[in-house]
Amino acid sequence: MKFAPKPQNDFLLFMRTYYDRCRAVSPHIRATAAKWTFEDFIPGLSDIDVRLIFANGMEPQHWSDASEAIGQVHARLCHEFPHWARNLEHLPGINLTVDEITSPRLFYSEFHQWTFYDGEPEVLDKIHQTLHRVKWSSRDELYHLKKFATYCGPYRRGIDPPINVGDFENKYPLHSRYMHYFAPPVQSAMSLLHRRNIPGKQEALRMARSLLPNPRVIDRLFETLDRHYEVPEDYQEPRLSQLERELDQYLKDAWAALEGSITRVGHGSSDSPDAIRGQVAAVKAEPVAAFFEGAKFGRLLKGRLLFYAESIPHFGSTWLIRNELGRAAENFYNKPLGIYGQVRYGGQWTANQVLRMIRGELLTEEQCDAMTDFAKLVDKPIPPGLERERSREAARAYDNVLFCLERLGKDLLERVLPESNTSLP
């Protein structure tokens, strides 16, 4: 196999450039972060999960304007720096105001796995002080149980196609297996075992080496990272299948090692992946946390879809559009409305039923219709070749959905966590 040499790691330059460009078009931005730690970014192969912190007082129109402007930043940077196509794969996922990230009522376990790179000093100080005070809780345990359950089991080939990795595409099979589908559940296992959120993937892997059986698996992973995945024999059969079995067995051993560290589900050392997923799925998440995990990812969706609709020769968006729209109805219609209905009315309700009950009251008839129309649009099959057109159409339809989600979230928060409740989770 012929490998492209490991590229220069200009991640810090990217983060500085990205923050400056985004803030120039959206002055409400106060800070920026990215998931994991600096060492976890593998140049040429890692996509970057950026998070933006905005000023307080953001209204739906502010989010919409920021979303569109940041989508344009992505397009311009992608034209200007083709080698950053992988970095620019998607707009930031979770986007919060300063009050939201520093409110104990809205704490989300992933916050402890963010590294902050730029921002106003007083904002960064406030965030760090708040997060330092938040101690491990059952909410963190459930978060990591869900993550472990998502990734445990044999690697599913084809689940993680190489998108926008250019000359490094032939290295992606090992990167996907090691860093996308093995490191995250190990990280969660170490967090559960130590009862604290471990910020970095490689940090967690080093911890696991001394605590779990078969440290050779971890040694081989780090040797492979040191060589930037230039290990020709590991891409060939039967070695690739053997590697997948070794990683699968390692996660089984990791689960067995968690005995005594888990309180929210039953634990058997020989539980199958399906059994683990079934137990975790049966645990009821806190309504605000469950709503947050879906709806709060939608604040910059409009800009993401408009960026994907751009025609950029070296940026592939077909799979990205299909993936984004394929989960949009669940994340921004079924799930948030179902949670809202459960809290307000008790029991289980479909999204359509909830809309009928709040029509003309919490939301106008036009807004309810816009929610339904969006869900129908994103669920429609996309004829091959029309992905960009559908992405633009969905972006145009999303503004009303964004307003509704913000309205639902605010009302839900007032019902579940009144302002007087400021205790840490």
Rosetta blueprint (number, residue, H / E / L):
1 M L
2 K L
3 F L
4 A L
5 P L
6 K L
7 P L
8 Q L
9 N L
10 D L
11 F H
12 L H
13 L H
14 F H
15 M H
16 R H
17 T H
18 Y H
19 Y H
20 D H
21 R H
22 C H
23 R H
24 A H
25 V H
26 S L
27 P L
28 H L
29 I E
30 R E
31 A E
32 T E
33 A E
34 A E
35 K E
36 W L
37 T L
38 F H
39 E H
40 D H
41 F L
42 I L
43 P L
44 G L
45 L L
46 S L
47 D L
48 I L
49 D L
50 V E
51 R E
52 L E
53 I E
54 F E
55 A L
56 N L
57 G L
58 M L
59 E L
60 P H
61 Q H
62 H H
63 W H
64 S H
65 D H
66 A H
67 S H
68 E H
69 A H
70 I H
71 G H
72 Q H
73 V H
74 H H
75 A H
76 R H
77 L H
78 C H
79 H H
80 E H
81 F L
82 P H
83 H H
84 W H
85 A L
86 R L
87 N L
88 L L
89 E L
90 H L
91 L L
92 P L
93 G L
94 I L
95 N E
96 L E
97 T E
98 V H
99 D H
100 E H
101 I H
102 T L
103 S L
104 P H
105 R H
106 L H
107 F L
108 Y L
109 S H
110 E H
111 F H
112 H H
113 Q H
114 W E
115 T E
116 F E
117 Y E
118 D E
119 G E
120 E L
121 P H
122 E H
123 V H
124 L H
125 D H
126 K H
127 I H
128 H H
129 Q H
130 T H
131 L H
132 H H
133 R H
134 V L
135 K L
136 W L
137 S L
138 S H
139 R H
140 D H
141 E H
142 L H
143 Y H
144 H H
145 L H
146 K H
147 K H
148 F H
149 A H
150 T H
151 Y H
152 C L
153 G L
154 P L
155 Y L
156 R L
157 R L
158 G L
159 I L
160 D L
161 P L
162 P L
163 I L
164 N L
165 V L
166 G H
167 D H
168 F H
169 E H
170 N H
171 K H
172 Y H
173 P H
174 L H
175 H H
176 S H
177 R H
178 Y H
179 M H
180 H H
181 Y L
182 F L
183 A H
184 P H
185 P H
186 V H
187 Q H
188 S H
189 A H
190 M H
191 S H
192 L H
193 L H
194 H H
195 R L
196 R L
197 N L
198 I L
199 P L
200 G L
201 K H
202 Q H
203 E H
204 A H
205 L H
206 R H
207 M H
208 A H
209 R H
210 S H
211 L H
212 L L
213 P L
214 N L
215 P H
216 R H
217 V H
218 I H
219 D H
220 R H
221 L H
222 F H
223 E H
224 T H
225 L H
226 D H
227 R L
228 H L
229 Y L
230 E L
231 V L
232 P H
233 E H
234 D H
235 Y H
236 Q L
237 E L
238 P L
239 R H
240 L H
241 S H
242 Q H
243 L H
244 E H
245 R H
246 E H
247 L H
248 D H
249 Q H
250 Y H
251 L H
252 K H
253 D H
254 A H
255 W H
256 A H
257 A H
258 L L
259 E L
260 G L
261 S L
262 I L
263 T L
264 R L
265 V L
266 G L
267 H L
268 G L
269 S L
270 S L
271 D L
272 S L
273 P H
274 D H
275 A H
276 I H
277 R H
278 G H
279 Q H
280 V H
281 A H
282 A L
283 V L
284 K L
285 A L
286 E L
287 P H
288 V H
289 A H
290 A H
291 F H
292 F H
293 E H
294 G H
295 A H
296 K H
297 F H
298 G H
299 R L
300 L L
301 L H
302 K H
303 G H
304 R H
305 L H
306 L H
307 F H
308 Y H
309 A L
310 E L
311 S L
312 I L
313 P L
314 H L
315 F L
316 G L
317 S L
318 T H
319 W H
320 L H
321 I H
322 R H
323 N H
324 E H
325 L H
326 G H
327 R H
328 A H
329 A H
330 E H
331 N H
332 F H
333 Y H
334 N H
335 K H
336 P H
337 L H
338 G H
339 I H
340 Y H
341 G H
342 Q H
343 V H
344 R H
345 Y H
346 G L
347 G L
348 Q L
349 W L
350 T L
351 A H
352 N H
353 Q H
354 V H
355 L H
356 R H
357 M H
358 I H
359 R E
360 G L
361 E L
362 L L
363 L E
364 T L
365 E H
366 E H
367 Q H
368 C H
369 D H
370 A H
371 M H
372 T H
373 D H
374 F H
375 A H
376 K H
377 L H
378 V H
379 D H
380 K L
381 P L
382 I L
383 P L
384 P L
385 G L
386 L L
387 E H
388 R H
389 E H
390 R H
391 S H
392 R H
393 E H
394 A H
395 A H
396 R H
397 A H
398 Y H
399 D H
400 N H
401 V H
402 L H
403 F H
404 C H
405 L H
406 E H
407 R H
408 L H
409 G H
410 K H
411 D H
412 L H
413 L H
414 E H
415 R H
416 V H
417 L L
418 P L
419 E L
420 S L
421 N L
422 T L
423 S L
424 L L
425 P L
